[in-house]
């Protein structure tokens, strides 16, 4: 499902919302999650899952094309862990 499909589904399930309002709601949620992760916070949505930031250490890797060893710097990456309820709903 794409972001625009999510907006369309929100419009069809809520007659009181127009497209502009639905887009604002979806953008506000995504922006809020993103800002929290940038700030180092953990975002938990009960029954759905949690978003965290994981730190990956610097490491050496091999370039498969040339075979050379390259250095990969340390970085932070977003991570999503599904909640129990969502796992159970998908596993039906």
C-alpha positions as CSV (number, residue, x, y, z in Angstrom):
1,X,0.0,0.0,0.0
2,X,1.4,3.4,-0.9
3,X,0.9,6.6,0.9
4,X,-1.7,7.9,-1.6
5,X,-3.6,4.6,-1.2
6,X,-3.6,5.0,2.5
7,X,-5.0,8.5,2.1
8,X,-7.8,7.1,-0.2
9,X,-8.7,4.4,2.3
10,X,-8.9,7.0,5.1
11,X,-11.3,9.1,3.0
12,X,-13.5,6.1,2.1
13,X,-13.8,4.9,5.8
14,X,-14.4,8.4,7.2
15,X,-17.1,10.4,5.3
16,X,-16.3,13.6,7.3
17,X,-12.7,13.9,5.8
18,X,-11.8,15.3,2.5
19,X,-8.6,14.5,0.6
20,X,-6.6,17.5,1.9
21,X,-7.5,16.7,5.5
22,X,-6.6,13.0,5.1
23,X,-3.2,13.9,3.6
24,X,-2.5,16.3,6.5
25,X,-3.3,13.6,9.0
26,X,-1.1,11.0,7.3
27,X,1.7,13.4,6.9
28,X,1.5,14.6,10.5
29,X,1.7,11.0,11.7
30,X,4.7,10.1,9.5
31,X,6.4,13.4,10.4
32,X,5.9,12.8,14.1
33,X,7.4,9.4,13.9
34,X,10.3,10.7,11.9
35,X,11.0,13.6,14.3
36,X,10.8,11.3,17.3
37,X,13.4,8.9,15.8
38,X,15.7,11.8,14.9
39,X,15.5,12.9,18.5
40,X,16.5,9.4,19.7
41,X,13.1,8.5,21.0
42,X,11.3,5.2,20.7
43,X,7.8,5.2,19.1
44,X,5.4,2.5,20.2
45,X,1.9,2.0,18.7
46,X,0.1,-0.6,20.7
47,X,-1.1,-3.6,18.7
48,X,0.9,-2.5,15.7
49,X,4.6,-2.3,16.6
50,X,7.5,-0.1,17.7
51,X,10.0,2.0,15.8
52,X,13.5,2.5,17.2
53,X,16.9,3.6,16.0
54,X,19.7,1.1,16.0
55,X,23.4,1.9,15.8
56,X,25.5,-0.1,13.5
57,X,29.2,-0.4,14.1
58,X,31.9,0.5,11.5
59,X,33.1,-2.6,9.6
60,X,35.1,-3.8,6.7
61,X,33.4,-5.3,3.7
62,X,34.4,-6.6,0.3
63,X,33.4,-5.0,-3.0
64,X,32.0,-8.0,-5.0
65,X,33.0,-6.4,-8.3
66,X,36.6,-5.6,-7.6
67,X,37.3,-7.8,-4.5
68,X,38.8,-4.8,-2.7
69,X,38.2,-4.3,1.0
70,X,36.2,-1.2,1.8
71,X,35.5,0.6,5.1
72,X,31.9,1.1,6.0
73,X,31.4,3.8,8.6
74,X,29.2,3.5,11.7
75,X,25.6,4.6,11.1
76,X,22.2,4.8,12.7
77,X,19.3,3.0,11.0
78,X,15.6,2.9,11.8
79,X,14.2,-0.4,12.9
80,X,10.6,-1.6,13.2
81,X,9.5,-4.5,15.4
82,X,6.0,-5.8,14.9
83,X,3.6,-6.0,17.8
84,X,2.1,-9.3,19.0
85,X,-1.4,-8.4,17.8
86,X,-0.2,-7.5,14.3
87,X,1.8,-10.7,14.0
88,X,-1.3,-12.7,15.0
89,X,-3.5,-10.9,12.5
90,X,-1.1,-11.5,9.6
91,X,-0.5,-15.2,10.6
92,X,-4.1,-16.2,10.1
